[in-house]
Amino acid sequence: MAACGRPADRLPAAGGRARHRPRGKRSLSLVRTTVNPGSTAAVPRPAATVVVATQARAGLEVLLLQRPADARFGAGAWAFPGGAIDADDARAMWADRLPGTGEAAACVAALRELFEETGIMPAPWGHIDSVALALARRALLEESIPFSEVAERLELDFSSTRMAYFARWITPRGAALRFDTRFFLLSLEERPRRVRLTPEHEAATWTTPAAALRRFSAGRLPMMFPTARTIERLAGFGSVEDAMAALGDVNVEPALVRLGVGEEGVTPLAPGDPGYDEGR
């Protein structure tokens, strides 16, 4: 059952049945990144994530997905849909099918990962049979067809999709797994009826940023540092329209997360935070 109180359909993994993975208990709200202080910095892998936002009575709501407790990266954390950028995401055929956000390959990756991980298709698809759309998603998950071919076969056009590229976060230099992630905001007119999960995630929830921050502070919604900072940023907007207007016109600078060491242990820091320049 999804954390939002609605059923979240779960797709089976390729060739097998979806398996439930137990959630691990966490004493800290901020999920730690595994760091090897003495290691040579790995090259961060290009990635993309998408903040799916809808307007509810309580205000702006966003979609968060929970990673399994045994995930290699961000175990147990609640995060936005997203993943690594593939070579197919950079194909020239995408040029006329995307909104004008910039960072085209990352934009494609964000849309692809959203469709793969949740079944949400933000492009107009009224001309497509729902069964054909579900089969296309399964083929993507089984890696038997690239997203570009799905777009061509189903005549998908994302050019009218409301998106904004607003942030770029880079994992700390000493992290065992590193990502250079572009963040996009996606505005949907209404909340999808269902979030169809794969075994890559445990649960889904729709929440206002303010409610997410309360649960985060209480230790009931563990998040990684960039996710928490993004939620804090979104809490300053009263509506999706306000967020789109403000974030659609920002100059995005890469934010390399650094680690500060103090009496309370290791603390992640963003540019502008006290102690950032001394962090590692």
N, C-alpha and C positions, 0 to 999 in steps of 0.2 A: 504494500500500500504506500502510495506517495505521501511524503510528509505534509503535503498541502491538504490531505484529507480526501483526495480524489484518487481513483485507480491510476497507476502508471503501468501501462502495458510493458512487458519485458520481452524482447526478442531473444531467441536462443542464439548462442554462439554458433559460428559456422560449424556444421557437422555434429552438433550436440545440443543438449538441453541446457537452458539457462540455469545456473546454479546460484543459490543464495550464499552470500559470503557474510559471516558475522561481523558486526561493527566493533571495532576496538575502542576501549575507553581511553579518553585523553584528558589529562589533568590541565592542559594549557589550551586556551582558545586559539592561540596562534600556532599553527602547525609548523614545526621546525623543518628547515631544509638541511639535509645531510651534508656536512661540510668536512673536507679533508684539508686542514690548515697547511700542511707541508706539501701538498700536491701542486703540480703545474696546472694552471688554469685551463680548463677545457674550452674549446670553441663553442659558444652557445648556438643551439640549433634554432633556426628561424621558425616561429610559430605564430598562431593567431587565436584570439578568443573573442567571443561575442556576448555582449550584455543585452539580453532580450528584455525589452521594457514594454509594459502595457499600462494603460491608465485605468485605475480602479477607484472605488469610492474613497478609499483611504489615501489615494494619491498614486504616485509612480510605484509600480511593482516590477521586480526583476526576477528572473528564473535562476535558481541555483541548483546544482547537481552535486550529490555526495559521492566521493571516490571510495572504493573499497578499502578496508583496513590494511590489506596486503598489497596495495598499489605501490609500484616502484617510485612514484613521484607524488607527493602530496597525499600520502595515505590518510584516509579518514576525513579529508578536508572537503568542505563545500566550496565549489568553484563554478565559474561560468563555463558553458560549452566551449570547446576549443581543442586545438592540437597542432601538430607539426605541419608545416607547409610542404606540399608534395610538388614534384616537377610538373605534374599535370596542371597544377593550379596557375602556372605561369604561361600557359599556352596563349598564343595570339588570338585564338577564337573567342576568348573572353572579353575582348576590348569593348564590343558593342552591347554586351549583356549585363554590365555592372553599373551601380550607382557611381557618381563621381566623387568617391572618397579618397582617391589616391591609394598607394600601396595595393595595387590590383591583385597580385598573387596572394597576399595576406587576406584580402577581402574574400577571394574565392575560397581559401582555406577555412575561413570563419563560417561561411555559408555551408560549405560541404560538411564540416564537423557538426554544425547544428543539425543538419538533416540526418547525418549518420547517428548521432548520439541521442536525438530526441524525436525524430520523425517530423519535426516542424519544417515546413517548406514555405519560406517567406515570399517566393515569387508567385505571381498569379498562376493558378493551375486548374482553374475551372474547366479548361478544355481537356483535362487529363482524367482518365478513369482512376479511381482511388486504388484499385487493385494494381494497376500498372505502376503507380507511384510507390506502393509498398514493395513490389517486386524489384523496382529500381534501387530502392534503399537496401534491400537484402543483397542484391548483386554488388553494391558498393561495399557493404560490410564483409562480404566474402572475397572482395578484391578481384572480382571477375570482370569488372568494367570500371573505367575511370569516370570521374564526375563530369568531365568535358563531354564524354559520349552520352551520358545521361541527359545533360543539358540539350545536346543536339537532337537526340531521339524524341525527347518530350517537349522540345521547343520552349525551354525555360528561359525567361528573360527577367533578370534582376534589376534592370535599369531604373525601374520605378520604385524599387525597395528603398525605404527611408533608413539610411545608415550614416554614421559619422565615425571617422577615425579620430580618436581622442587621446590615446596614451600608448606608451611603449616601455615595457618593463624588462630588465635584464637580470637574470639570476646571479647571485654573488659569485665572485671569481673562484672561490674554493669549493663550490657545490659539486657534488658527485655527478649530478645531471644538470645541465644548464640550458636555458631557453632564452631567446630574444623574441619577446611576444608583443605583437601589435594588438591593441584593444579597440574594438568597434562597439558602438551603440546601435542597436537595431530597434526601431519603433514598430510595434504591431498594433493594429486598430483594436483588436480584442484578444483576450487570452485564449490560446488553443484549448480545445476540450480535453485533450489528453497529451501527456508526455510519454512517449513510447521508449522506455529505457532499454539499453543493452546491458550485458554483464559488466560493462566498463564502469557502471555507476550503480549505487545502492538505492538512491531515492532522489526525488525531485521536490522542490518547494517554490512557490511564488510568495514573495515577501516584499514589504516596503523596506527601503534602506534603514529607516529608523528601527523597525522591529528586528531586522537582522543584526544591527549593532547592539541592541539590548540582549539578544540571545548570545551574541559573540562575547559580550562583557560578562555574562553569567556562565560562560563555559559550555554552552549548549549548542553552539554553532561554530565549530572550529574552521578557521579559514587560513589560507596562506597570506603572507604580507601584502602582495599586490592586490589580491581580492579584497582584503579588509580596507585598504586605502581607497580602492575604487568605490566601495560601498559608502565610505565616509564622504567621498566627493559627491556622490549621487544624492546623499541625504540633504544636500543644500538646495535641491530643486523641488518645487512643489508639484510639478507635472512633467510628463514626458515631453511636452512641447517646450517647456523651459529648458530641459536638459538638452534636447536636440538643437535648440537655438544657440545655446552657450557652447556646447561641445563640438558643434559642427563648424566652428570658426576659431579653432585653437591651433597654435603652432606647436606641434608635437616634438618634444626633445626626449632622447633616450634617457631613462632613469635606471642607472645601475644600482642595484641594492647592495649596500655595504653592511658589514657586521660590526657592531660596537660591543666591546667587552667591558663590563662593569660589575658592581656588587651583585646585581640581579642576574648575572650571567650574560649570555650572548643575545644581543638585541638587533633585529634588522632595522636599517636606517635608509631613508630616501633622501635624495638631494634636497638641501634646505633644512633637514633635521639637525638639531644640536649634536655635535660629535661626528657628523657625517664625514668630514674631511679627514678625521683621524681613524675612521673605520677601515676595515680590511676587505 
